[in-house]
């Protein structure tokens, strides 16, 4: 396993449990890939954190730039932040952010892919029926990606 530099602002560091809560509640984050011509490529994605296996799951198309880049290098960075809060009597926003470094791969087992799609859908769709309708309509075309997290760090930042 690779060694990573320690967090510089360690007094702002949040616990692993707090990081997981942010991952579970945040509707989307930004995933960065090693891009074309030496440029990073970062895109917004909806995520689902599975507490059973500690992985992040995403869905999308079966082809496109994201999939091309993934085939060349599966190391990615996924970053999320919560909505934040303002302490009574203060003006500055306090935000928890989480950075996950890991490896992304396609879920090749169709039944598992559909189940993870179902879990992702339950986070966003208004009802179980709506999730099942979408899976019936697009489940055959969906591509599910799983991120194994090699490093997860989070911190609480006061924007003053």
C-alpha atoms as an extended CHARMM CRD file, in Angstrom:
* protein
*
       160  EXT
         1         1  UNK       CA              0.0000000000        0.0000000000        0.0000000000  PROA      1               0.0000000000
         2         2  UNK       CA              1.2290000000        3.4690000000       -0.8730000000  PROA      2               0.0000000000
         3         3  UNK       CA              2.2720000000        5.9050000000        1.7920000000  PROA      3               0.0000000000
         4         4  UNK       CA              0.4810000000        9.2220000000        1.9140000000  PROA      4               0.0000000000
         5         5  UNK       CA              1.5040000000       12.5710000000        3.3160000000  PROA      5               0.0000000000
         6         6  UNK       CA             -0.1210000000       13.4140000000        6.6550000000  PROA      6               0.0000000000
         7         7  UNK       CA             -2.8330000000       16.0610000000        6.7040000000  PROA      7               0.0000000000
         8         8  UNK       CA             -1.2340000000       19.4470000000        7.3820000000  PROA      8               0.0000000000
         9         9  UNK       CA             -4.2440000000       20.9640000000        9.1600000000  PROA      9               0.0000000000
        10        10  UNK       CA             -4.6830000000       17.9640000000       11.4860000000  PROA      10              0.0000000000
        11        11  UNK       CA             -6.5880000000       20.0000000000       14.1070000000  PROA      11              0.0000000000
        12        12  UNK       CA             -9.4280000000       20.2970000000       11.5830000000  PROA      12              0.0000000000
        13        13  UNK       CA             -9.4710000000       16.5750000000       10.8250000000  PROA      13              0.0000000000
        14        14  UNK       CA            -12.7670000000       14.7530000000       11.3260000000  PROA      14              0.0000000000
        15        15  UNK       CA            -13.2150000000       11.0990000000       12.2740000000  PROA      15              0.0000000000
        16        16  UNK       CA            -13.7070000000        8.2310000000        9.8460000000  PROA      16              0.0000000000
        17        17  UNK       CA            -17.3170000000        7.9630000000       11.0540000000  PROA      17              0.0000000000
        18        18  UNK       CA            -17.9170000000       11.6540000000       10.2750000000  PROA      18              0.0000000000
        19        19  UNK       CA            -16.3470000000       11.1640000000        6.8350000000  PROA      19              0.0000000000
        20        20  UNK       CA            -18.7090000000        8.2650000000        6.1380000000  PROA      20              0.0000000000
        21        21  UNK       CA            -21.7240000000       10.3480000000        7.1910000000  PROA      21              0.0000000000
        22        22  UNK       CA            -20.7090000000       13.0810000000        4.7280000000  PROA      22              0.0000000000
        23        23  UNK       CA            -20.2580000000       10.4700000000        1.9650000000  PROA      23              0.0000000000
        24        24  UNK       CA            -23.6810000000        8.9900000000        2.7130000000  PROA      24              0.0000000000
        25        25  UNK       CA            -25.5640000000       12.2990000000        2.8870000000  PROA      25              0.0000000000
        26        26  UNK       CA            -23.9150000000       14.4210000000        0.1950000000  PROA      26              0.0000000000
        27        27  UNK       CA            -25.8640000000       14.0890000000       -3.0580000000  PROA      27              0.0000000000
        28        28  UNK       CA            -22.8140000000       14.3150000000       -5.3110000000  PROA      28              0.0000000000
        29        29  UNK       CA            -19.1290000000       14.9500000000       -5.4600000000  PROA      29              0.0000000000
        30        30  UNK       CA            -16.3460000000       15.5220000000       -7.9510000000  PROA      30              0.0000000000
        31        31  UNK       CA            -14.3140000000       12.6330000000       -9.3350000000  PROA      31              0.0000000000
        32        32  UNK       CA            -10.9140000000       13.3890000000      -10.8220000000  PROA      32              0.0000000000
        33        33  UNK       CA             -9.1290000000       11.1540000000      -13.3070000000  PROA      33              0.0000000000
        34        34  UNK       CA             -5.7040000000       11.2480000000      -14.9320000000  PROA      34              0.0000000000
        35        35  UNK       CA             -6.8800000000       13.0110000000      -18.0700000000  PROA      35              0.0000000000
        36        36  UNK       CA             -5.8040000000       13.5290000000      -21.6270000000  PROA      36              0.0000000000
        37        37  UNK       CA             -2.5430000000       15.2600000000      -22.5550000000  PROA      37              0.0000000000
        38        38  UNK       CA             -1.4800000000       15.5690000000      -18.9120000000  PROA      38              0.0000000000
        39        39  UNK       CA             -4.5800000000       17.5390000000      -17.8750000000  PROA      39              0.0000000000
        40        40  UNK       CA             -6.7180000000       16.3120000000      -14.9850000000  PROA      40              0.0000000000
        41        41  UNK       CA            -10.3370000000       15.4880000000      -15.8190000000  PROA      41              0.0000000000
        42        42  UNK       CA            -12.8720000000       16.0950000000      -13.0330000000  PROA      42              0.0000000000
        43        43  UNK       CA            -16.6240000000       15.5560000000      -13.2570000000  PROA      43              0.0000000000
        44        44  UNK       CA            -19.5880000000       15.6790000000      -10.8690000000  PROA      44              0.0000000000
        45        45  UNK       CA            -21.0780000000       12.2940000000       -9.9710000000  PROA      45              0.0000000000
        46        46  UNK       CA            -23.8120000000       11.0290000000       -7.6770000000  PROA      46              0.0000000000
        47        47  UNK       CA            -22.5260000000        8.4440000000       -5.2400000000  PROA      47              0.0000000000
        48        48  UNK       CA            -23.7090000000        5.7600000000       -2.8780000000  PROA      48              0.0000000000
        49        49  UNK       CA            -21.5330000000        4.5960000000        0.0280000000  PROA      49              0.0000000000
        50        50  UNK       CA            -22.0650000000        0.9410000000        0.9040000000  PROA      50              0.0000000000
        51        51  UNK       CA            -21.3380000000        0.3700000000        4.5910000000  PROA      51              0.0000000000
        52        52  UNK       CA            -21.2380000000       -3.4010000000        4.0360000000  PROA      52              0.0000000000
        53        53  UNK       CA            -18.1000000000       -3.2880000000        1.8960000000  PROA      53              0.0000000000
        54        54  UNK       CA            -16.8140000000        0.2680000000        2.4730000000  PROA      54              0.0000000000
        55        55  UNK       CA            -16.8790000000        1.1170000000       -1.2250000000  PROA      55              0.0000000000
        56        56  UNK       CA            -18.3920000000        3.9770000000       -3.1940000000  PROA      56              0.0000000000
        57        57  UNK       CA            -20.6850000000        3.2230000000       -6.1340000000  PROA      57              0.0000000000
        58        58  UNK       CA            -21.5160000000        5.3280000000       -9.1810000000  PROA      58              0.0000000000
        59        59  UNK       CA            -23.5040000000        4.7750000000      -12.3610000000  PROA      59              0.0000000000
        60        60  UNK       CA            -23.2460000000        6.0810000000      -15.8800000000  PROA      60              0.0000000000
        61        61  UNK       CA            -22.8400000000        5.2330000000      -19.5210000000  PROA      61              0.0000000000
        62        62  UNK       CA            -20.8160000000        2.2840000000      -20.7680000000  PROA      62              0.0000000000
        63        63  UNK       CA            -18.5830000000        4.4570000000      -22.9160000000  PROA      63              0.0000000000
        64        64  UNK       CA            -17.2190000000        7.9660000000      -23.0700000000  PROA      64              0.0000000000
        65        65  UNK       CA            -14.1370000000        9.8150000000      -21.8960000000  PROA      65              0.0000000000
        66        66  UNK       CA            -14.5220000000        8.6920000000      -18.2670000000  PROA      66              0.0000000000
        67        67  UNK       CA            -14.4610000000        5.0300000000      -19.3260000000  PROA      67              0.0000000000
        68        68  UNK       CA            -11.5500000000        5.6150000000      -21.7380000000  PROA      68              0.0000000000
        69        69  UNK       CA             -9.4980000000        7.2480000000      -18.9750000000  PROA      69              0.0000000000
        70        70  UNK       CA            -10.4150000000        4.5200000000      -16.5150000000  PROA      70              0.0000000000
        71        71  UNK       CA             -9.0660000000        1.8760000000      -18.9170000000  PROA      71              0.0000000000
        72        72  UNK       CA             -5.6700000000        3.6360000000      -18.9170000000  PROA      72              0.0000000000
        73        73  UNK       CA             -5.4240000000        4.3420000000      -15.1630000000  PROA      73              0.0000000000
        74        74  UNK       CA             -7.9620000000        3.3570000000      -12.5180000000  PROA      74              0.0000000000
        75        75  UNK       CA             -6.5880000000        5.5880000000       -9.7370000000  PROA      75              0.0000000000
        76        76  UNK       CA             -9.0410000000        8.3880000000       -8.9770000000  PROA      76              0.0000000000
        77        77  UNK       CA             -9.8250000000       11.0620000000       -6.4100000000  PROA      77              0.0000000000
        78        78  UNK       CA            -13.4000000000       11.6490000000       -5.2270000000  PROA      78              0.0000000000
        79        79  UNK       CA            -14.2170000000       14.7430000000       -3.1680000000  PROA      79              0.0000000000
        80        80  UNK       CA            -17.4820000000       15.6760000000       -1.4430000000  PROA      80              0.0000000000
        81        81  UNK       CA            -18.6170000000       18.3190000000        0.9960000000  PROA      81              0.0000000000
        82        82  UNK       CA            -21.6940000000       18.7870000000        3.1010000000  PROA      82              0.0000000000
        83        83  UNK       CA            -24.0700000000       21.7560000000        2.9780000000  PROA      83              0.0000000000
        84        84  UNK       CA            -22.3470000000       23.3540000000        5.9460000000  PROA      84              0.0000000000
        85        85  UNK       CA            -23.7230000000       25.3000000000        8.8470000000  PROA      85              0.0000000000
        86        86  UNK       CA            -23.3420000000       28.7000000000       10.4690000000  PROA      86              0.0000000000
        87        87  UNK       CA            -22.7930000000       28.8910000000       14.2140000000  PROA      87              0.0000000000
        88        88  UNK       CA            -25.1700000000       31.0980000000       16.1910000000  PROA      88              0.0000000000
        89        89  UNK       CA            -23.9680000000       34.7070000000       16.1590000000  PROA      89              0.0000000000
        90        90  UNK       CA            -21.3730000000       34.1110000000       13.4330000000  PROA      90              0.0000000000
        91        91  UNK       CA            -21.4140000000       34.7120000000        9.6860000000  PROA      91              0.0000000000
        92        92  UNK       CA            -18.8810000000       32.1710000000        8.4140000000  PROA      92              0.0000000000
        93        93  UNK       CA            -19.8940000000       28.8590000000        6.9250000000  PROA      93              0.0000000000
        94        94  UNK       CA            -18.4880000000       25.6780000000        8.5010000000  PROA      94              0.0000000000
        95        95  UNK       CA            -18.0790000000       22.8780000000        5.9430000000  PROA      95              0.0000000000
        96        96  UNK       CA            -17.0630000000       19.2520000000        6.2830000000  PROA      96              0.0000000000
        97        97  UNK       CA            -15.2190000000       17.9320000000        3.2480000000  PROA      97              0.0000000000
        98        98  UNK       CA            -13.9880000000       14.4340000000        2.4680000000  PROA      98              0.0000000000
        99        99  UNK       CA            -11.3010000000       13.3870000000       -0.0070000000  PROA      99              0.0000000000
       100       100  UNK       CA            -11.1230000000        9.7340000000       -1.0650000000  PROA      100             0.0000000000
       101       101  UNK       CA             -8.2350000000        8.3240000000       -3.0580000000  PROA      101             0.0000000000
       102       102  UNK       CA             -8.7380000000        4.9260000000       -4.5590000000  PROA      102             0.0000000000
       103       103  UNK       CA             -9.1570000000        2.5980000000       -7.4800000000  PROA      103             0.0000000000
       104       104  UNK       CA            -12.2260000000        2.5190000000       -9.6900000000  PROA      104             0.0000000000
       105       105  UNK       CA            -13.5020000000       -0.5620000000      -11.5000000000  PROA      105             0.0000000000
       106       106  UNK       CA            -16.5570000000       -1.6600000000      -13.4210000000  PROA      106             0.0000000000
       107       107  UNK       CA            -18.9680000000       -3.9750000000      -11.5950000000  PROA      107             0.0000000000
       108       108  UNK       CA            -19.1570000000       -6.8720000000      -14.0340000000  PROA      108             0.0000000000
       109       109  UNK       CA            -21.7430000000       -8.9960000000      -12.1940000000  PROA      109             0.0000000000
       110       110  UNK       CA            -25.0460000000       -7.7190000000      -13.6370000000  PROA      110             0.0000000000
       111       111  UNK       CA            -27.1490000000       -8.6790000000      -10.5910000000  PROA      111             0.0000000000
       112       112  UNK       CA            -24.7480000000       -6.8770000000       -8.2350000000  PROA      112             0.0000000000
       113       113  UNK       CA            -24.6710000000       -3.8750000000      -10.5620000000  PROA      113             0.0000000000
       114       114  UNK       CA            -28.4730000000       -3.6550000000      -10.5270000000  PROA      114             0.0000000000
       115       115  UNK       CA            -28.5680000000       -3.9680000000       -6.7260000000  PROA      115             0.0000000000
       116       116  UNK       CA            -26.0710000000       -1.1120000000       -6.3400000000  PROA      116             0.0000000000
       117       117  UNK       CA            -28.1020000000        0.9200000000       -8.8420000000  PROA      117             0.0000000000
       118       118  UNK       CA            -31.1480000000        0.2460000000       -6.7160000000  PROA      118             0.0000000000
       119       119  UNK       CA            -29.3500000000        1.4960000000       -3.5860000000  PROA      119             0.0000000000
       120       120  UNK       CA            -28.1280000000        4.5960000000       -5.4190000000  PROA      120             0.0000000000
       121       121  UNK       CA            -31.6290000000        5.2340000000       -6.7440000000  PROA      121             0.0000000000
       122       122  UNK       CA            -33.1680000000        5.0290000000       -3.2680000000  PROA      122             0.0000000000
       123       123  UNK       CA            -30.9680000000        7.9430000000       -2.2600000000  PROA      123             0.0000000000
       124       124  UNK       CA            -32.5080000000       10.1950000000       -4.9360000000  PROA      124             0.0000000000
       125       125  UNK       CA            -35.8440000000        8.9200000000       -6.2530000000  PROA      125             0.0000000000
       126       126  UNK       CA            -39.0850000000        9.7820000000       -4.4580000000  PROA      126             0.0000000000
       127       127  UNK       CA            -40.2750000000        6.1740000000       -4.0910000000  PROA      127             0.0000000000
       128       128  UNK       CA            -39.2780000000        2.5240000000       -4.3380000000  PROA      128             0.0000000000
       129       129  UNK       CA            -41.6270000000        2.2050000000       -7.3150000000  PROA      129             0.0000000000
       130       130  UNK       CA            -39.8810000000        5.0400000000       -9.1660000000  PROA      130             0.0000000000
       131       131  UNK       CA            -36.5300000000        3.3010000000       -8.6470000000  PROA      131             0.0000000000
       132       132  UNK       CA            -37.8910000000        0.0120000000       -9.9920000000  PROA      132             0.0000000000
       133       133  UNK       CA            -39.4370000000        1.7650000000      -13.0150000000  PROA      133             0.0000000000
       134       134  UNK       CA            -36.0930000000        3.3520000000      -13.8870000000  PROA      134             0.0000000000
       135       135  UNK       CA            -34.2400000000        0.0510000000      -13.4790000000  PROA      135             0.0000000000
       136       136  UNK       CA            -36.7980000000       -1.7080000000      -15.7060000000  PROA      136             0.0000000000
       137       137  UNK       CA            -36.3490000000        1.0120000000      -18.3300000000  PROA      137             0.0000000000
       138       138  UNK       CA            -32.5510000000        1.4980000000      -18.2730000000  PROA      138             0.0000000000
       139       139  UNK       CA            -31.1080000000       -1.3640000000      -16.2050000000  PROA      139             0.0000000000
       140       140  UNK       CA            -29.8890000000       -3.2330000000      -19.2530000000  PROA      140             0.0000000000
       141       141  UNK       CA            -27.7600000000       -0.2820000000      -20.3660000000  PROA      141             0.0000000000
       142       142  UNK       CA            -26.3940000000        0.9020000000      -17.0460000000  PROA      142             0.0000000000
       143       143  UNK       CA            -22.7260000000        0.8140000000      -16.1360000000  PROA      143             0.0000000000
       144       144  UNK       CA            -21.9370000000        0.6470000000      -12.4150000000  PROA      144             0.0000000000
       145       145  UNK       CA            -18.5200000000        1.6230000000      -11.1010000000  PROA      145             0.0000000000
       146       146  UNK       CA            -17.1410000000        0.7230000000       -7.6760000000  PROA      146             0.0000000000
       147       147  UNK       CA            -14.4010000000        2.6490000000       -5.9020000000  PROA      147             0.0000000000
       148       148  UNK       CA            -12.1770000000        0.8530000000       -3.4230000000  PROA      148             0.0000000000
       149       149  UNK       CA            -10.9880000000        3.5520000000       -1.0320000000  PROA      149             0.0000000000
       150       150  UNK       CA             -7.2540000000        3.4350000000       -0.2970000000  PROA      150             0.0000000000
       151       151  UNK       CA             -7.2230000000        6.6660000000        1.7000000000  PROA      151             0.0000000000
       152       152  UNK       CA            -10.0250000000        8.7700000000        3.1480000000  PROA      152             0.0000000000
       153       153  UNK       CA             -9.4820000000       12.0700000000        4.9330000000  PROA      153             0.0000000000
       154       154  UNK       CA            -11.9190000000       14.7170000000        6.0380000000  PROA      154             0.0000000000
       155       155  UNK       CA            -11.8740000000       18.0350000000        7.7490000000  PROA      155             0.0000000000
       156       156  UNK       CA            -14.1120000000       20.7410000000        9.1390000000  PROA      156             0.0000000000
       157       157  UNK       CA            -13.2690000000       24.1400000000        7.7080000000  PROA      157             0.0000000000
       158       158  UNK       CA            -14.4970000000       27.5020000000        8.9840000000  PROA      158             0.0000000000
       159       159  UNK       CA            -14.6080000000       29.8790000000        6.0120000000  PROA      159             0.0000000000
       160       160  UNK       CA            -13.8080000000       33.0110000000        7.9740000000  PROA      160             0.0000000000
